[in-house]
Amino acid sequence: MGLKLEESEKQLSFDELDEFSKYFDKKIPLSFSNFYMEFNGGYPPENGRHNFFLLGGFNSIKYGDVTIENIYTDLVDSFPNLKNMIPFAYDEGGNCFVLSLKDENYGKIYIWLMDEKELVLVSESFDNFITKLSQSYSLLNY
């Protein structure tokens, strides 16, 4: 079972995704780009239970009230060490999930703990993150 998101924003064009990638110094992983071509932000299905990551939702690119571009700009202004880390999702406590585009940890997923101002590794890749999230939903639906 693949992950399906609800209430995604307007679907992105290839040109819009290309424009988004210019915010960063490195190429965005294909799995991330493919996911955002299908779902431009949104929420996991509401089933009354918590998912594996306590994920609240995915931020959108270009469209919507709170875009990745705006979050990224604000985060990097306050925390320059988060440059080249894409804030693509958030947890139920308001912390950010980020995809690293840095050489030393390219492709890994971290959570930025806002109160502690600390990065914690949560997944080795975006694919692995989505797989774990999908599995938590399929297990919860039994």
C-alpha positions as CSV (number, residue, x, y, z in Angstrom):
1,M,0.0,0.0,0.0
2,G,1.4,3.4,-0.9
3,L,0.9,6.5,1.1
4,K,-2.0,8.7,-0.1
5,L,-2.3,12.3,1.1
6,E,-5.5,14.3,1.5
7,E,-6.0,18.0,0.8
8,S,-2.9,18.5,-1.4
9,E,-2.4,21.9,-3.0
10,K,-2.4,22.5,-6.8
11,Q,-0.4,20.0,-8.7
12,L,3.1,21.2,-9.7
13,S,4.4,21.5,-13.2
14,F,7.9,20.3,-14.1
15,D,8.9,24.0,-14.6
16,E,7.6,24.9,-11.1
17,L,9.5,22.0,-9.5
18,D,12.6,23.1,-11.4
19,E,12.2,26.7,-10.1
20,F,11.8,25.3,-6.6
21,S,15.1,23.4,-6.9
22,K,17.0,26.7,-7.5
23,Y,16.6,27.4,-3.8
24,F,19.2,24.8,-3.1
25,D,22.9,24.2,-4.1
26,K,22.4,20.5,-4.8
27,K,20.1,18.4,-6.9
28,I,17.0,17.2,-5.1
29,P,16.6,13.4,-4.9
30,L,14.3,11.9,-7.6
31,S,12.1,10.2,-5.0
32,F,11.3,13.5,-3.4
33,S,10.6,15.2,-6.7
34,N,8.4,12.3,-7.8
35,F,6.4,12.4,-4.5
36,Y,5.8,16.1,-4.9
37,M,4.7,15.7,-8.5
38,E,2.0,13.4,-7.1
39,F,1.2,15.1,-3.8
40,N,2.0,18.8,-3.3
41,G,1.7,18.7,0.4
42,G,-1.3,17.4,2.3
43,Y,-2.2,15.3,5.2
44,P,-2.0,11.6,5.9
45,P,-5.5,10.0,6.2
46,E,-7.3,10.7,9.4
47,N,-7.9,7.4,11.2
48,G,-7.9,8.5,14.9
49,R,-4.5,7.0,15.6
50,H,-0.9,8.3,15.5
51,N,1.4,7.3,12.7
52,F,5.0,6.1,13.1
53,F,6.6,9.6,13.0
54,L,3.7,11.5,14.7
55,L,3.6,13.3,11.4
56,G,1.0,16.1,11.2
57,G,1.4,16.8,7.4
58,F,3.5,17.7,4.5
59,N,4.3,21.2,3.5
60,S,3.5,22.3,-0.1
61,I,5.7,23.9,-2.8
62,K,4.6,27.2,-4.2
63,Y,0.9,27.0,-3.4
64,G,-0.9,27.3,-0.1
65,D,-0.6,29.4,3.1
66,V,2.6,28.0,4.4
67,T,5.0,26.9,1.6
68,I,8.3,25.1,1.9
69,E,10.0,28.1,0.3
70,N,8.7,30.4,3.1
71,I,9.6,28.0,5.9
72,Y,13.0,27.4,4.4
73,T,13.8,31.2,4.1
74,D,12.7,31.7,7.8
75,L,14.6,28.7,9.1
76,V,17.8,29.6,7.3
77,D,17.6,33.3,8.4
78,S,17.4,32.1,12.1
79,F,19.5,28.9,11.8
80,P,22.1,29.2,9.0
81,N,23.2,25.6,9.7
82,L,19.9,24.5,8.1
83,K,20.9,25.8,4.7
84,N,20.3,23.1,2.0
85,M,17.9,21.2,4.2
86,I,14.4,21.1,2.8
87,P,11.6,21.5,5.5
88,F,9.1,19.2,3.8
89,A,6.9,18.1,6.7
90,Y,6.0,18.7,10.4
91,D,5.1,16.6,13.4
92,E,2.2,17.0,15.8
93,G,4.4,19.1,18.1
94,G,5.4,21.6,15.4
95,N,8.9,20.3,14.7
96,C,10.1,20.2,11.1
97,F,11.2,17.1,9.1
98,V,14.0,18.1,6.8
99,L,15.7,16.4,3.8
100,S,19.4,17.1,3.8
101,L,21.1,18.1,0.5
102,K,24.4,18.6,2.3
103,D,27.4,16.5,1.1
104,E,28.1,14.9,4.5
105,N,24.5,13.5,4.9
106,Y,22.9,13.9,1.5
107,G,19.4,12.4,1.2
108,K,19.0,11.7,5.0
109,I,15.9,12.8,6.8
110,Y,16.1,14.6,10.1
111,I,13.7,16.2,12.5
112,W,14.6,19.7,13.6
113,L,13.5,19.9,17.2
114,M,12.5,23.6,17.5
115,D,12.8,23.9,21.3
116,E,16.1,22.1,21.6
117,K,17.5,23.6,18.3
118,E,18.8,20.1,17.5
119,L,18.7,17.8,14.4
120,V,17.9,14.2,15.0
121,L,18.2,11.5,12.3
122,V,14.9,9.8,11.6
123,S,15.6,8.0,8.3
124,E,18.4,7.1,5.9
125,S,16.4,8.3,2.8
126,F,13.2,9.9,1.7
127,D,12.0,6.5,0.2
128,N,12.7,4.8,3.6
129,F,10.8,7.6,5.4
130,I,7.7,7.2,3.1
131,T,7.9,3.4,3.3
132,K,7.9,3.5,7.1
133,L,5.0,6.0,7.1
134,S,3.0,3.9,4.7
135,Q,3.6,0.8,6.7
136,S,2.4,2.5,9.9
137,Y,-0.8,3.4,8.1
138,S,-1.4,-0.1,6.7
139,L,-0.8,-1.6,10.2
140,L,-3.2,0.9,11.8
141,N,-5.9,0.0,9.3
142,Y,-6.1,-3.7,10.4
